[in-house]
Amino acid sequence: MAIKDRIENNIRTLRFMAEEMTQMDLAEKVKVSRQTIVAIEKSKYSPSLELAFKIAKVFEKPLEEVFQFIPGDSKKK
C-alpha cells in the first residue's frame, strides 16, 4: 500500500515566534476561520496555493519555510 503525499508546516512555531500570535489572529489576517488554521496546523487540511502564500506573507517568510511537501512512497507492493 502506497503512502500518500502530505504537506507539513511550521505554522505553530512561527506563530509562537511572532509574539505568540493566536490561531484567531492568523485566521483574521488571512480571512479564514480559526478552525481552518487548526486543521492546517495539524496537517489535516492542505491549504490552497493562494492561502499558503497569504500565510507565508503574514510571517514574512518564503513559502518553503512555512510549508514542506513530503512525497509519499510510490512503490507498489
Secondary structure by P-SEA (a helix, b strand, c coil): cbbbbbcccaaaaaaaacccccaaaaaaaacccaaaaaaaaaccccccaaaaaaaaaaacccccccbbbbbcccccc
